[in-house]
Amino acid sequence: MKRSRIALIAAGIFVLPIALSADTVVEEIIARINNEIITRSEYVRSREQVKQEAQQQDAANADKIFAERQRDVLRDLIDQQLLLQKAKDLGITGDTELIKRLDEMRKQMNLGTMEELEKAAEAQGVSYEDFKQNLRNQIVTQRVIGQEVGSHLSINKEDEQRFYDEHRSDLKRPEQVRLSEILIAPKTDAANSQMPLPGDSNSALAAAQAKAEDVLAQIRKGASFEDLAKKSSDGPSAKDGGDLSYFKRGTLAKELEDRVFAMKAGDVSDVIRTKQGFVILKVTEHQTEGIPSMKEVEPRIQDALYMQKLQPALRAYLTKLREEAFIDIKQGYLDSGASAKQTKPVETTAKDVTAKNLKKKKKLGVF
């Protein structure tokens, strides 16, 4: 199902800026929404971003995808502006959430400071201030949508059961296990980064094995696998408590596959020697082949139903905001979300008549 950029934001799927080549664009206003404007350069930038997203999504059919989506570029810009204006009315700023999101990005990129995050953004050709503003706008619009639209949606058990019955074949899954790991790698000196061979009496190898055995002993005594992974693992999954996600049969080395697929959820392996060092594996989930029960997939069904109901409800809400606003589109540009009940601003020579004042008069029936 095709989703608008605003719908993607509503679902928490952020559409962040893509670095664009420098381009000279004649600045002109192509749309007015109450007291705010949309410029041609904003429109061109957004249109180019949609084009690049289509290329990333499916290079073979990028032209077709872009042709379908480009007609909604101005609509989506107007949608966002209406939601940002609504956020001001509701007193939603998103400042606290912005700081939190930026810090999460910093940690995910293993950067020490926010200054390093700023440099990383600019190294990609993206203005850090533009990046932050884009993220803030998405946080704010997501909150408005959640508060004004999402909170009014209801999903009942009958809806869930109907969806489950209609999509049983789509829900079928292969046997798979979800694994977590704790990797203890031998410490090597800078002069010799080669991994010690099996059987070597190398002290680093012996120390790594001893540490792995000690970690396993702590787990056997009841210590948290996830906490020990964060504290002791040398693997890249350490920050996630060792989580490696799901593996189907045929995706692991035969020896490991035979071992982990014989384990039940919650089981922890002995210390296993690998090329990287010594690893301890935990099976956090073991899903059997076939169609999962309704209870197992209920959260996924609820998410799918929420998005199904959100799309038309959001479009109706945005149409209502359009009808309460004053919107003027320059000739030659299309707002595919326009309502027949929209009102254009009335030209006046009075200096004190702003779009906000016009909006108030419209509600009073002056226009």
Kinemage of the C-alpha trace (Angstrom):
@kinemage 1
@onewidth
@group {chain A} dominant
@subgroup {mainchain}
@vectorlist {calphas} color= white
{ca met a 1} P 0.000 0.000 0.000
{ca lys a 2} L 1.381 3.417 -0.966
{ca arg a 3} L 1.880 5.695 2.018
{ca ser a 4} L 2.350 9.453 1.977
{ca arg a 5} L 5.420 10.919 3.657
{ca ile a 6} L 3.177 12.250 6.446
{ca ala a 7} L 1.762 8.740 6.987
{ca leu a 8} L 5.304 7.370 7.234
{ca ile a 9} L 6.087 9.953 9.896
{ca ala a 10} L 2.891 8.994 11.739
{ca ala a 11} L 4.104 5.405 11.818
{ca gly a 12} L 7.428 6.480 13.273
{ca ile a 13} L 9.280 5.900 10.010
{ca phe a 14} L 11.454 8.944 9.745
{ca val a 15} L 12.190 10.467 6.353
{ca leu a 16} L 15.459 12.283 6.979
{ca pro a 17} L 17.237 14.654 4.578
{ca ile a 18} L 19.318 13.228 1.757
{ca ala a 19} L 22.412 15.140 0.693
{ca leu a 20} L 21.675 16.957 -2.541
{ca ser a 21} L 24.058 18.487 -5.044
{ca ala a 22} L 24.450 22.244 -4.918
{ca asp a 23} L 21.901 23.849 -7.185
{ca thr a 24} L 21.037 27.419 -8.043
{ca val a 25} L 17.294 27.880 -7.663
{ca val a 26} L 15.414 31.105 -8.206
{ca glu a 27} L 13.571 31.780 -4.944
{ca glu a 28} L 9.859 32.234 -5.398
{ca ile a 29} L 6.752 31.544 -3.334
{ca ile a 30} L 4.571 28.783 -4.750
{ca ala a 31} L 2.118 28.360 -1.852
{ca arg a 32} L 0.802 30.323 1.114
{ca ile a 33} L -0.745 28.519 4.075
{ca asn a 34} L -2.147 31.076 6.506
{ca asn a 35} L 0.947 33.087 7.531
{ca glu a 36} L 3.482 30.558 6.261
{ca ile a 37} L 4.918 30.009 2.800
{ca ile a 38} L 6.396 27.211 0.705
{ca thr a 39} L 9.126 28.236 -1.691
{ca arg a 40} L 10.079 26.766 -5.026
{ca ser a 41} L 13.475 25.705 -3.654
{ca glu a 42} L 11.730 23.713 -0.886
{ca tyr a 43} L 9.518 22.108 -3.496
{ca val a 44} L 12.470 21.231 -5.766
{ca arg a 45} L 14.451 19.824 -2.834
{ca ser a 46} L 11.530 17.678 -1.678
{ca arg a 47} L 10.852 16.474 -5.218
{ca glu a 48} L 14.513 15.478 -5.642
{ca gln a 49} L 14.412 13.644 -2.326
{ca val a 50} L 11.360 11.658 -3.459
{ca lys a 51} L 13.261 10.756 -6.626
{ca gln a 52} L 16.257 9.505 -4.660
{ca glu a 53} L 14.044 7.526 -2.277
{ca ala a 54} L 12.414 5.808 -5.274
{ca gln a 55} L 15.870 4.893 -6.576
{ca gln a 56} L 16.862 3.463 -3.198
{ca gln a 57} L 13.616 1.534 -2.867
{ca asp a 58} L 13.642 -0.144 -6.292
{ca ala a 59} L 16.237 0.988 -8.829
{ca ala a 60} L 14.664 -1.055 -11.641
{ca asn a 61} L 11.268 0.651 -11.252
{ca ala a 62} L 12.443 3.993 -9.875
{ca asp a 63} L 11.001 6.043 -12.738
{ca lys a 64} L 7.558 4.483 -12.346
{ca ile a 65} L 7.570 4.944 -8.565
{ca phe a 66} L 8.688 8.557 -8.914
{ca ala a 67} L 6.019 9.271 -11.518
{ca glu a 68} L 3.355 8.079 -9.065
{ca arg a 69} L 4.701 9.998 -6.088
{ca gln a 70} L 5.775 13.310 -7.568
{ca arg a 71} L 2.185 14.542 -7.918
{ca asp a 72} L 1.885 14.468 -4.113
{ca val a 73} L 5.051 16.474 -3.352
{ca leu a 74} L 3.275 19.792 -2.823
{ca arg a 75} L 0.412 18.070 -0.993
{ca asp a 76} L 2.871 16.592 1.510
{ca leu a 77} L 4.613 19.942 2.049
{ca ile a 78} L 1.249 21.587 2.733
{ca asp a 79} L 0.249 18.698 5.010
{ca gln a 80} L 3.385 19.208 7.068
{ca gln a 81} L 2.894 22.965 7.285
{ca leu a 82} L -0.705 22.523 8.473
{ca leu a 83} L 0.408 20.051 11.136
{ca leu a 84} L 3.239 22.320 12.296
{ca gln a 85} L 0.791 25.199 12.629
{ca lys a 86} L -1.572 22.946 14.586
{ca ala a 87} L 1.309 21.992 16.860
{ca lys a 88} L 1.818 25.673 17.718
{ca asp a 89} L -1.870 25.957 18.591
{ca leu a 90} L -1.523 22.901 20.847
{ca gly a 91} L 1.731 24.085 22.454
{ca ile a 92} L 3.758 21.135 21.105
{ca thr a 93} L 7.454 21.967 20.566
{ca gly a 94} L 9.223 18.592 20.489
{ca asp a 95} L 12.388 20.089 22.002
{ca thr a 96} L 12.847 17.473 24.737
{ca glu a 97} L 12.225 14.585 22.350
{ca leu a 98} L 14.646 16.112 19.832
{ca ile a 99} L 17.499 16.089 22.348
{ca lys a 100} L 16.683 12.481 23.231
{ca arg a 101} L 16.609 11.364 19.579
{ca leu a 102} L 19.877 13.097 18.747
{ca asp a 103} L 21.561 11.463 21.741
{ca glu a 104} L 20.246 8.053 20.642
{ca met a 105} L 21.710 8.638 17.178
{ca arg a 106} L 25.029 9.622 18.742
{ca lys a 107} L 25.145 6.401 20.752
{ca gln a 108} L 24.140 4.242 17.773
{ca met a 109} L 26.986 5.752 15.750
{ca asn a 110} L 29.420 5.220 18.659
{ca leu a 111} L 30.220 8.932 18.839
{ca gly a 112} L 31.449 10.523 22.014
{ca thr a 113} L 29.899 13.989 21.787
{ca met a 114} L 27.125 15.883 20.032
{ca glu a 115} L 29.847 17.893 18.261
{ca glu a 116} L 31.010 14.643 16.633
{ca leu a 117} L 27.421 13.970 15.511
{ca glu a 118} L 27.282 17.439 13.969
{ca lys a 119} L 30.517 16.788 12.066
{ca ala a 120} L 29.225 13.390 10.894
{ca ala a 121} L 26.055 15.013 9.512
{ca glu a 122} L 27.958 17.744 7.725
{ca ala a 123} L 30.385 15.162 6.303
{ca gln a 124} L 27.349 13.698 4.510
{ca gly a 125} L 26.626 17.070 2.933
{ca val a 126} L 23.696 17.842 5.250
{ca ser a 127} L 23.460 21.092 7.197
{ca tyr a 128} L 23.258 20.103 10.863
{ca glu a 129} L 20.743 22.860 11.576
{ca asp a 130} L 18.565 21.673 8.682
{ca phe a 131} L 18.938 18.106 9.918
{ca lys a 132} L 17.782 19.064 13.424
{ca gln a 133} L 14.899 21.144 12.098
{ca asn a 134} L 13.745 18.286 9.872
{ca leu a 135} L 13.862 15.864 12.794
{ca arg a 136} L 12.057 18.327 15.079
{ca asn a 137} L 9.323 18.796 12.463
{ca gln a 138} L 8.835 15.048 12.191
{ca ile a 139} L 8.648 14.631 15.968
{ca val a 140} L 6.103 17.442 16.231
{ca thr a 141} L 3.906 16.224 13.366
{ca gln a 142} L 3.984 12.676 14.721
{ca arg a 143} L 2.784 13.920 18.098
{ca val a 144} L -0.018 15.973 16.543
{ca ile a 145} L -1.165 12.999 14.466
{ca gly a 146} L -1.045 10.704 17.487
{ca gln a 147} L -2.963 13.141 19.671
{ca glu a 148} L -5.504 14.424 17.157
{ca val a 149} L -6.038 11.315 14.988
{ca gly a 150} L -4.458 8.148 16.358
{ca ser a 151} L -5.951 8.489 19.830
{ca his a 152} L -9.460 8.381 18.343
{ca leu a 153} L -8.956 5.113 16.446
{ca ser a 154} L -10.306 1.901 17.929
{ca ile a 155} L -9.395 -1.687 17.109
{ca asn a 156} L -11.605 -4.465 18.447
{ca lys a 157} L -11.126 -8.224 18.717
{ca glu a 158} L -13.436 -8.842 15.768
{ca asp a 159} L -11.199 -6.681 13.541
{ca glu a 160} L -8.133 -8.592 14.716
{ca gln a 161} L -9.712 -12.015 14.151
{ca arg a 162} L -10.901 -11.022 10.670
{ca phe a 163} L -7.436 -9.794 9.715
{ca tyr a 164} L -5.854 -12.976 11.071
{ca asp a 165} L -8.246 -15.198 9.103
{ca glu a 166} L -7.738 -13.221 5.888
{ca his a 167} L -3.942 -13.196 6.121
{ca arg a 168} L -3.138 -16.649 7.477
{ca ser a 169} L -1.058 -17.619 4.455
{ca asp a 170} L 0.925 -14.354 4.693
{ca leu a 171} L 1.713 -15.074 8.339
{ca lys a 172} L 3.281 -18.478 7.651
{ca arg a 173} L 6.883 -18.620 8.818
{ca pro a 174} L 9.846 -21.019 8.662
{ca glu a 175} L 11.460 -22.513 11.749
{ca gln a 176} L 13.849 -19.968 13.181
{ca val a 177} L 15.676 -19.058 16.355
{ca arg a 178} L 16.451 -15.702 17.850
{ca leu a 179} L 19.948 -15.632 19.289
{ca ser a 180} L 21.941 -13.484 21.652
{ca glu a 181} L 25.690 -13.756 22.088
{ca ile a 182} L 28.494 -12.881 24.432
{ca leu a 183} L 31.808 -12.818 22.560
{ca ile a 184} L 35.084 -12.833 24.432
{ca ala a 185} L 37.927 -12.086 22.036
{ca pro a 186} L 41.606 -12.685 22.899
{ca lys a 187} L 43.506 -9.476 23.458
{ca thr a 188} L 46.233 -9.110 20.831
{ca asp a 189} L 49.130 -6.680 20.754
{ca ala a 190} L 49.468 -4.099 18.025
{ca ala a 191} L 52.436 -5.897 16.452
{ca asn a 192} L 50.602 -9.186 16.077
{ca ser a 193} L 46.889 -8.966 15.350
{ca gln a 194} L 46.666 -12.563 14.151
{ca met a 195} L 44.159 -14.737 15.987
{ca pro a 196} L 45.959 -17.557 17.919
{ca leu a 197} L 45.389 -20.961 16.358
{ca pro a 198} L 43.543 -23.749 18.223
{ca gly a 199} L 45.940 -25.569 20.505
{ca asp a 200} L 48.258 -22.598 20.968
{ca ser a 201} L 49.339 -21.971 24.539
{ca asn a 202} L 49.104 -18.269 23.855
{ca ser a 203} L 48.376 -16.464 27.108
{ca ala a 204} L 45.835 -14.139 25.455
{ca leu a 205} L 43.865 -17.119 24.204
{ca ala a 206} L 43.942 -18.788 27.607
{ca ala a 207} L 42.873 -15.571 29.315
{ca ala a 208} L 39.942 -15.139 26.920
{ca gln a 209} L 38.767 -18.702 27.503
{ca ala a 210} L 39.038 -18.291 31.269
{ca lys a 211} L 37.007 -15.080 31.099
{ca ala a 212} L 34.330 -16.753 28.954
{ca glu a 213} L 34.088 -19.685 31.400
{ca asp a 214} L 33.728 -17.225 34.287
{ca val a 215} L 30.946 -15.323 32.466
{ca leu a 216} L 29.142 -18.608 31.767
{ca ala a 217} L 29.425 -19.575 35.431
{ca gln a 218} L 27.791 -16.285 36.412
{ca ile a 219} L 24.927 -16.961 33.985
{ca arg a 220} L 24.446 -20.472 35.367
{ca lys a 221} L 24.161 -18.922 38.843
{ca gly a 222} L 21.363 -16.613 37.683
{ca ala a 223} L 23.101 -13.477 36.411
{ca ser a 224} L 21.388 -11.639 33.563
{ca phe a 225} L 22.699 -12.688 30.147
{ca glu a 226} L 21.768 -9.294 28.680
{ca asp a 227} L 23.543 -7.322 31.424
{ca leu a 228} L 26.693 -9.435 31.084
{ca ala a 229} L 26.615 -8.986 27.302
{ca lys a 230} L 26.547 -5.200 27.699
{ca lys a 231} L 29.329 -5.352 30.256
{ca ser a 232} L 31.642 -8.078 28.957
{ca ser a 233} L 30.982 -8.874 25.292
{ca asp a 234} L 33.451 -7.761 22.627
{ca gly a 235} L 30.877 -8.217 19.864
{ca pro a 236} L 29.077 -5.343 18.082
{ca ser a 237} L 25.779 -6.570 19.575
{ca ala a 238} L 26.948 -5.790 23.126
{ca lys a 239} L 25.038 -2.478 23.211
{ca asp a 240} L 21.822 -4.413 22.442
{ca gly a 241} L 22.357 -6.932 25.221
{ca gly a 242} L 23.877 -9.385 22.730
{ca asp a 243} L 20.794 -9.629 20.507
{ca leu a 244} L 21.574 -10.994 17.009
{ca ser a 245} L 17.942 -11.226 15.812
{ca tyr a 246} L 16.546 -14.250 13.917
{ca phe a 247} L 18.219 -17.087 11.994
{ca lys a 248} L 16.521 -19.578 9.701
{ca arg a 249} L 17.881 -23.020 9.021
{ca gly a 250} L 20.712 -22.905 6.506
{ca thr a 251} L 22.013 -19.482 7.554
{ca leu a 252} L 24.423 -20.646 10.266
{ca ala a 253} L 27.467 -22.886 10.145
{ca lys a 254} L 26.347 -26.523 10.327
{ca glu a 255} L 27.909 -27.120 13.743
{ca leu a 256} L 26.237 -24.058 15.243
{ca glu a 257} L 22.925 -24.757 13.513
{ca asp a 258} L 22.719 -28.303 14.891
{ca arg a 259} L 23.473 -26.987 18.347
{ca val a 260} L 21.117 -23.990 18.564
{ca phe a 261} L 18.139 -25.572 16.764
{ca ala a 262} L 18.239 -28.352 19.369
{ca met a 263} L 17.882 -25.755 22.137
{ca lys a 264} L 14.681 -24.364 23.639
{ca ala a 265} L 13.873 -20.712 24.320
{ca gly a 266} L 15.896 -19.598 27.331
{ca asp a 267} L 18.651 -22.200 26.899
{ca val a 268} L 22.267 -21.047 27.069
{ca ser a 269} L 25.103 -22.894 25.313
{ca asp a 270} L 28.476 -23.896 26.692
{ca val a 271} L 31.503 -21.815 25.693
{ca ile a 272} L 32.065 -22.282 21.946
{ca arg a 273} L 35.419 -21.721 20.198
{ca thr a 274} L 35.104 -19.588 17.024
{ca lys a 275} L 37.451 -17.684 14.720
{ca gln a 276} L 36.669 -14.503 16.625
{ca gly a 277} L 37.254 -15.971 20.079
{ca phe a 278} L 34.969 -17.664 22.582
{ca val a 279} L 31.234 -17.227 22.335
{ca ile a 280} L 28.267 -18.041 24.562
{ca leu a 281} L 24.896 -18.234 22.787
{ca lys a 282} L 21.410 -17.891 24.201
{ca val a 283} L 18.241 -18.876 22.352
{ca thr a 284} L 15.784 -16.133 23.288
{ca glu a 285} L 13.056 -17.468 20.958
{ca his a 286} L 12.576 -20.732 19.065
{ca gln a 287} L 9.750 -20.441 16.560
{ca thr a 288} L 8.389 -23.571 14.959
{ca glu a 289} L 7.520 -23.736 11.259
{ca gly a 290} L 3.921 -22.974 10.314
{ca ile a 291} L 1.249 -20.395 11.015
{ca pro a 292} L 1.689 -18.690 14.409
{ca ser a 293} L -1.184 -18.474 16.839
{ca met a 294} L -3.332 -15.378 17.015
{ca lys a 295} L -1.779 -14.475 20.361
{ca glu a 296} L 1.777 -14.612 18.983
{ca val a 297} L 1.114 -12.140 16.163
{ca glu a 298} L -1.476 -9.955 17.866
{ca pro a 299} L 0.875 -6.931 18.206
{ca arg a 300} L 1.730 -7.132 14.486
{ca ile a 301} L -1.947 -7.370 13.578
{ca gln a 302} L -2.774 -4.381 15.756
{ca asp a 303} L -0.031 -2.336 14.074
{ca ala a 304} L -1.299 -3.314 10.613
{ca leu a 305} L -4.896 -2.456 11.491
{ca tyr a 306} L -3.819 0.832 13.047
{ca met a 307} L -2.088 1.875 9.823
{ca gln a 308} L -5.078 0.751 7.759
{ca lys a 309} L -7.391 2.961 9.792
{ca leu a 310} L -4.923 5.801 10.221
{ca gln a 311} L -4.490 6.554 6.515
{ca pro a 312} L -8.108 7.554 5.717
{ca ala a 313} L -8.586 9.171 9.140
{ca leu a 314} L -5.439 11.245 8.685
{ca arg a 315} L -6.483 12.300 5.194
{ca ala a 316} L -9.878 13.396 6.531
{ca tyr a 317} L -8.194 15.357 9.343
{ca leu a 318} L -5.840 17.107 6.923
{ca thr a 319} L -8.780 17.965 4.674
{ca lys a 320} L -10.497 19.552 7.693
{ca leu a 321} L -7.369 21.585 8.466
{ca arg a 322} L -7.282 22.742 4.837
{ca glu a 323} L -10.888 23.905 5.036
{ca glu a 324} L -10.153 25.898 8.190
{ca ala a 325} L -7.083 27.550 6.661
{ca phe a 326} L -6.398 30.063 3.921
{ca ile a 327} L -4.357 28.409 1.178
{ca asp a 328} L -3.198 29.983 -2.063
{ca ile a 329} L -1.351 27.907 -4.691
{ca lys a 330} L 0.579 29.505 -7.534
{ca gln a 331} L -0.777 28.694 -10.966
{ca gly a 332} L 0.952 25.697 -12.515
{ca tyr a 333} L 1.353 23.791 -9.228
{ca leu a 334} L -0.968 21.063 -7.957
{ca asp a 335} L -2.111 20.291 -4.412
{ca ser a 336} L -3.464 16.755 -4.819
{ca gly a 337} L -4.999 16.950 -1.339
{ca ala a 338} L -7.027 20.093 -1.970
{ca ser a 339} L -10.618 20.347 -0.783
{ca ala a 340} L -13.388 22.035 -2.779
{ca lys a 341} L -14.262 23.936 0.416
{ca gln a 342} L -10.854 25.589 0.756
{ca thr a 343} L -10.727 29.384 0.879
{ca lys a 344} L -8.055 31.548 -0.733
{ca pro a 345} L -6.792 34.686 1.033
{ca val a 346} L -8.586 37.896 0.139
{ca glu a 347} L -6.268 40.648 -1.095
{ca thr a 348} L -6.560 43.803 0.984
{ca thr a 349} L -4.710 47.069 1.397
{ca ala a 350} L -5.271 47.084 5.146
{ca lys a 351} L -1.911 46.575 6.845
{ca asp a 352} L -3.329 44.913 9.929
{ca val a 353} L -5.247 42.155 8.121
{ca thr a 354} L -3.097 39.027 8.326
{ca ala a 355} L -3.863 35.471 7.307
{ca lys a 356} L -4.572 34.763 10.957
{ca asn a 357} L -7.174 37.527 11.046
{ca leu a 358} L -8.684 36.241 7.818
{ca lys a 359} L -8.914 32.801 9.331
{ca lys a 360} L -10.850 34.164 12.282
{ca lys a 361} L -13.234 36.055 9.986
{ca lys a 362} L -13.841 32.954 7.946
{ca lys a 363} L -15.000 31.102 11.026
{ca leu a 364} L -17.351 33.983 11.803
{ca gly a 365} L -18.827 33.717 8.327
{ca val a 366} L -17.441 37.015 6.982
{ca phe a 367} L -16.133 35.274 3.838
